[in-house]
Amino acid sequence: MDKLRNWKKTDPCTTNWTGVWCFDKKGDDGYFHVHELYLMTLNLSGTLSPQLGLLSHLEIMDFMWNNLTGTIPKEIGNIKSLRLLLLNGNQLSGSLPDELGNLSNMTRLQLDENQLSGPVPESFANLVNVRHLHMNNNSFSGQITPKLSNLSNLMHLLLDNNNLSGNLPPELSKLQSLAILQLDNNNFSGNGIPSSYETFHRLVKLSLRNCSLQGPIPNLSSLRNLTYLDLSRNQFSGPIPLSKLADHMTTVDLSHNKLNGTIPRGVVYPHLQRLQLESNLLTGSFPTTIWQNISFSRKAKLIIDIGNNLLSDIFGDLNPPANVTLRLAGNPVCKNSNIQRIGQFCVLEGRDRDEEFANSTICPIQSCPLDNFYEFAPSQIHCYCAAPIRIGYRLKSPSFSYFPPYKTSFESYITESLNLSFYQLSIDSYEWEEGPRLRMYLKFFPSFNDSHSNTFSPDEVRRINIIFSSWRFPRTDFFGPYELLNVTLLGPYANIIVNTAGGKRKTGILVAIIIAAVASVLAISAIIMLLMFRRNVKYQHLISRKRMCKYFKAFL
């Protein structure tokens, strides 16, 4: 409740309400309107009110990472202007209302990591501008409606970790803008992958792990942009399609299936990081040519796991480079003592992890002022203390398995998108999570200049926050969609309120919004029922002074 302490019966635009952003110009009706509700990571509880649907000019509704419960009100489907609906990371439950399909201007829908159930509404076929459907980690059931094939702008479809069943719709192949299809851990029928999926020409990542699929793997040779393929833990049979994949594969995981035949010789993937074929029925020899024609950089790494098959021999010289990990345990070849060094590749190993890294610095060993949370900036040219902005960040569906080779390009992508210098970003730490997803902790430092400024200005803090929170980064299918987990402002930034309208102030006219705090017994759990209208004497008094918006007038 303390984080919304400035929510009083006043004009949100003129009194700087936390989380309420307004247009800085009047609408055609002569009123100011709410542009965005930005209330992520405020530890809010309660339910979403149907009165949210009265915000007819709202474009962004962000309630990520709170403790909201209850269902999603159907009235949200009345907000035709809505572009971003961000409700992920809560405890919302129940079925999705069909009315959400009315949001034809929607470009991003994030409902992941809730407790939502029921089918994916057929009305979602009307979300003609949507580019991101993130609905993973819920309890959605039933078949994926073939009508989603109408979404010609859809780039990322994430429905993994649900209870979906039925066939994979062949019609999805009509989604020619689709780059990431992630449907892991569902219970589809055993009819396998439709042959029409061979026409996903823009597909970068196909992940169908643990989906109860069977039959042969279709010819994927036409998917020339494919980088990441995970079909593990199904019941696929027949030969492995290694010779029919794109040249720039980073990850191929076909483990825990019923694939048979031999591993093709002469297959070379210059960027391969992980090849998992363990727990199948493969026979014949393992060809060491898989790594012999790869020029490994210092940061590169390749893991090949073909354990628990029926391999009986090695073709080529069994002397992989130091950055290649080979696992053969559980194959008959491990008993062949005539093959030199075979024993070292037939032992069980633990889970792989990226190596730890540290940012190098030429700065002397000394402390920066601790009272303002200063640190040495990562610049290689100047040594200076500065106060960083700290951001929790997660790649939801990256198309690689090992981060170090792409760390520099990722840093360039982030800093160029923010119009910052390369040295202003430091990746403090990162770790792989289930998914797989890559969680990282970013620090952004103010630039070095002659005035020795060691802090960002409040406007610059807000600018960086807005770019992250409104998903204004350029499209990247290789790194995939991201999640903003938190923005931590310490020291000189502690009193900067990033999720308000900032310096945009207008006086004399109330914003077109219906907001009031609805108290519960404990005056906490109903915070998010923030748009409930209360007809009381004070509002009537304001109306009599003709300072209320037209929505209040219509409500009386």
N, C-alpha and C positions, 0 to 999 in steps of 0.2 A: 504494500500500500504506500510505503514511503517513496517509492520511485515515481509515483503519480501524485505526489503531494501538491503539485501546481495545477492539478485538474480541479478547477473551481467553476462556479456558474458564471463564467465570463466568456469572452470571445477567444477561442483557442489561437487564432492568428495574431491577436494583439497582446496576448499575455503569455506566449511562449510555452504552450502545453507540450509536455514530453510526448514524443511519438506522433505528433500531428503536424503534417506538412500541408501548406495551403498554396494554391496558385497565387502568384503575385500580381495578377491582373483580374479584373472583374470579368465574369462571364457575360454572355449576351443578355442575361436576365438582370444584370446590374448587381449581382452578388458575388462575393468571394466563395470559392468552393474548396473542399478538401481534396488534395491531390494524392496523399499517401498516409496510411497508418503504419508506422514503423515502430513495432513494439516487441522486437525479438529479444530473447535472453533477459527478460525482466522478472523471471520467476513468478509469472502471473498464473492464477488459477481461476476456475469458474467455467462458464460456458459462453459460447458465441451467441449473441442476441440476434433475433430476426430483424431488428431495426437497423442492422448493418446494411440491409438492402436499400435503405433510403438514401445512401450516399451515392447519388446518381452520377457524380463526376469523378469518383475515386478510380485511380489507375493502379495503385499498388497497395495490397493488403498483406502486411508482413507480421505474422505472429509466431515466427519460428522459435523453437527451443524454449517453450514455456511448459506449463502443466495444465493446459486446457483439456476439459473433458466434455462429454455430451456429443451431440451430433452436429453436422454442418448444416446450418439453416438453408432451406431452399430459397429463401429470399435473397441470398447472395447472388443467385442467378439473375436478379433484376439489374445488377450493376453492369450495364452493357459496355461501359468504358473501361472495365477492369482488364489490365494487361498482365499483371503478376499476382497470383494467388499463392501465398507461401504459408502453409500451415504445418510443415513438417516438424517432427521432433516434439509432438505433444502426446496426449492420450485420448484423442478423438476416436469415437466409435460409431457403430451403426453403418447403414448403407449410404451411398452417395446419392444425393437428390438429382433427379433427371434435369432439373432446372439449371444445373451447372453447364449443361450443353448450350445454354443461351448466350454464353460469354464468347461471342464470336471474335472479339478483339484480343482474347487471351493469347499470350505468347509463351508463358511459362506457368505450369501447374505443378506444385510440389506438395504432395500429400504423404510423402514417405515417412516411415518410422512413427506410425500411429497404430490404432487398433481397429481400423476400418474394415468392413466386411461387405458381403454381398457382391453382385456382379459389377463389372465395369459398365456403366450406362451406355446404351446404344446412342443416346443423345450426344455423346462425346464426338460423334462423327461430324457434328456441327461446329466444332472448334477449329475452323478452317485456317486460322492463323497460328495455331499452337506449334511451337518448335520443340518444347520440352515437356514430356509427360513423365514425371517422377513419382511413382506410386509403389515403390518397393517397400518391403518390410511392413506389411499389413497382413490382413487375412482375407483378401479378395478371393472370390470363388467363381465357379462357372467357367465358361469358355470365353476367350478373348473374342469380342465381336468383330466379325469381318468388316464391319462398317468403318472401323478405324482406318481402312485403306483410303478413305476420303481425305485424310489429313496430308495433303500434298506438301506442306511445309515442315512436317515433323522430322526432326533430326535425331532426337534421343528418346528412346522408349525403354524405360526401366520399370519392370514389373516383377523383379526377382523377389524371392522369399515371400510368396503368397500361397494360396491354396487353389490356384487355377487348374482347370482340367480340360478335357476335350481335345480336339485336334489343334495343331498349330494352323491358323488360317492361311491358306495359300494366297489369299488376297492381299496380305501384307506386302507382298513383293511389288505392289503398285506404289509403295512409298519410296519414290526414287530420290528423295532428299535424306532418307534415313542413313545415319552413319553409325549409330550404336543401337544394337538390339540385345538387351540383357534380360533374360527370362529365367535365370537360375532358380533351382529349388522350388519347382512347382510339380504338379502331378498330371502332366499331359498324357493322352492316350499313346499307345505304342506304335502309332502309324509313322513315326519318324519325321524327318525334315522334308517339307514339300519341295519337289523339284523346281518349283517356280522361284525358290530363294536363290537360285543360281543367277538371277537377274538383278540382285542388289548391287548395282554397279558402284555406289558411293559408300558401301558398308566398310567401316574401318574395324569394328569389333562385333563379333558374334559370340555370345556367351549363353549356352544352354545346358549348363552343368546340372546334373541330378534332376532331370525332368521326365524320367520314365520313358524315354524315347528308344526306339529300336529300329532294326533294318540297316541297310547300307548308308554310308555317308554320301550325299550327292556330290556331283562334280562341282567344285567351287572354283575352278580355274578362271572363270570370268570375273571373279571378284578381285579385280586388280588393285584395289585400295585396301584390301583386307590386311590387317596387321596383327590382330589378336583373335585366336580361335580357341574356345574352351567348350568341348563336348564331353567332358569327363563324367564319370559316374552315371552312365546310361547303359543301354544294352545293344549298342551298335555292333554290327558284324560286318564281315567282309574285309577287303584289304584297306590299309591306311592310305590316305590320299596325299602323302607328302609331296609327290612330284606334281601335284595339281594346285598348289597354293601360290600366292603372290610372293615375289622375290623379297619383299621387305617385311616378312613376318618377324615379329619379336617373340611371340608366345604361341605355342601349339600344345594344347593339353587334351589328349585323347585317352587318358588313363582310365582304368577301371571300366572297361567295356569288354566286348567279345571279339575284338578285331583279330584277324589271322593273316597268314601269309608272311612275307619277308619285308624287311625295311629297305626301301629303294636305295641303290647306290647312286652316287653322283648328285645327290640333292644338296644344294648349297643355299643357305640363307644368310647373307652377310650381317644382318642385324639381329640374328636370333639370340635370345636371352634364356629361353626356357623351352625344352622339348620333353614332354612327359608322356610316355607310352607305357608306363608300368601297369601291371595287373591286366594283361591281355593274353592272347594266345599266339603271339608272334614266334616264328621259327626261323631257322637258318642262321646267318651270320650278322653280326653288328658291323656296319661299315664306318670306319674311322674317318672317312672322307667328309663326314658331316662338319668337322671342325678344321680339316686340313687346308681348305681353300678360303678360310676366313682370316682377314687381317685384324687382329684384336688390338684395340687401343688400350692404353693403360687403365682406363676406367671400365672397360668392357668386362662382361662376365657371362658365361654360358653354363647352364645346368642341364644335363641330359640324364633322365631317369627312365630306364627300361627294365627295372627290376620285376621279378615275378612274371616272367614270360617263359618261352621254351627255346631260347637262343642257345646254340651249341658251339658257336665258333666266333672268331673275330676276323674281319677282313681289313687288312692294313696294319699299320704300326700303332700299337697301343701305348702311345706316349703323348698324351694330350698336353697342351700348354698349361701353365700354372693357373690361369683364370678359367679353366674348364673343369667342371665337376661331373664325373661320370659315375653312375650307379648301376651295377649289374646284379646285385644280390637277388637270389631266388631263381637264377637261370642255371641250366646244366653246364654252361660254359665255365662257371665258377669252380667246377671240379676238374677242369682241364689244367693239370700242373705243367703242361708243356708250353703254356702261354706265359711269357714273362710278365711280371708285375700284375697278374690277374687278381691276386689276393687283395690288393689295396683298393680295388674297385668293387669288391664283393662284400663290403661291410656296411651295416646299417648306419645311417647318419641322421642327425637331428634336423630340425627345421632350418631352412635358409633364411638369412636376414641380410639386409644391406649393411655394409660396413659403416661404423660410426665415422663421422667426419667433423672437422673443426675448421672454422674460418681462420686462415693464416693472417698474421698481422706483423707489420714492422714496428709497431708502437712499443715503447719501453714498458717494462713491467711496473705499473703504478696504478693506483686506484682513481676512478672517476668519482665525483661527489655522489655519495649514496643517498643523500636526503632528497634529491630530485630524480632518483632512479636513472642517472646518467650511465652511459656505457661508452666504450671506445667504438666509434663507427668503423665499419669494415673497409674503409678506404685504404688503398695501397700507396697513396701519394702523401696524404697528410694525416697526422695523428691528432685527433681532436675528440673530446667528449661531447656526447649529444644524448638527448632524450628520445628514445624510439617509440613509435606507435606499434603495439603488439596485436597481432591478428591471428586467431585460430582459423585454420583453413583445411579443407579436405577435398581431394580429388575423388569423385564418386565412382568413376568408371574409366581409369586410365588404360591406355592401350600398350602398356609395357609391363614388365615384371621386375625390372631392376632400374632404380632411379639415377644413380650417379652419372651414367653417360648422357642423360638428358637434363641434368641439373642446371647447367649453364644456359641451355636454350630455354628452360623454364624461367629462370631468373630474368633473362632478356625479355621474354614474353610479358612477364608481370610488370617490370619496370618501364618498358616502352608503352604499355597500355596505360600506365599511370603518369606518363610523362615525367619520369624520374630518371636519374642517372643509375647506371648499373650498380655502382658501389653502395647505393642507398638501401639496398635490400640485403638482409642477412637471413638465411634459413637457419633458425636456431636449432631446430630438431625436426625429425620426421620419423614416422613408423607406419608399417603396414598393418591394416586391420582387416577383419573379416569382410569379404566382398568379392575380390580384394579391393580395398580402398586405401588411399595414401593420405594419412593425416600429418599435417605439418604446422609448425609454429613460426610465423614470419615476423620479422622486425624491420620496420622502415625508419630510416634515419634522415634528419634534415640535411640538406646539402652543405658542403663546406664553402664558405665565402670569406672575403676579407674582413667582414664585420664579426666573424667568429660566432655567428648565430648558431645556437645549439638546440633550438626548439623549432617545431613547425608553428606557423601562425594558426589561430583557431579556424580561419577559413580554409587553410590547407588541410587541416585535420578533417574537417567536414567534407571537403572535396574527395579525399581518399576514401572516406567511409561511404560516401554516396556511390562511387564507382563500384565498390565491392557489393553493397547492399541492393543495388538496382541492376546488377548483372550487365554492366556496360563494357565488359571486356570483349575483344574480338573473338569470334568463333574459333575454337580449336578442337578438332575431333580427336587428335592424338592424346592430348592431356585430358580431354573429356570434360563433362560438366563438373562444377565445383560446388562446395557448400561453404558458406560463411558461418563459422561456429561461434565466434565471439570477437569483439573489439575491446581491447583492454587499454584504458587510458590512465596512466599513473603520473605522479609527479606534477609537472607543469600543465598537464592535460586533464588533471583530475576533475576540474570544475567546468570543463567544456562539455556541453550537452550536444552530442552529435545528432541525435534523433529528434530535433526540433526544426522549426522553420528558420532558425538562425537569425540573420539580419533582416529578413524580409518581414516588415511590419506594416500593417495597415490599421488605421484607427477609424472609429466612427461607424463601422458596419460590421455586423456579426456574420461569421462564416456560415455557409449553408451546411450545417451539420447538426445532428441531434445527438447530444452527448450528455450523459449524466451517470454518476456512479451509483450503482444499485447495491445497497449494503445487504450483506447476509448476516446471519446470526453472529458470526465472528468478524464481520466487516472486512473479510479478506477474500473469500472464495468467489465472490461475484464481481471482482474487479473488471474482468473482461466483458461483462455485460454492460459495456461502457456506453452503448448507444440507446439505452432505454429512455424513452421520453417520460418525464414526470410533470404532470400538470399541477403546478403549485402556484402560490400567490406571487412568488418572485418572478416566475416566467410570465404570468399574466401581466404583471407590472411592466416587464420589458416589452411585451407585445403592445401594450397601450402606448408605449413611447415610440412604436413603429421601428424598433431596432432588431426585430427578429426576422429570420429568413423566411422565404415563402413556404418552406417545408413545415415550419411550425404553424403557419397560418392554415395550411391544408390539413394539419393534424387536429385542429380545434373544431 
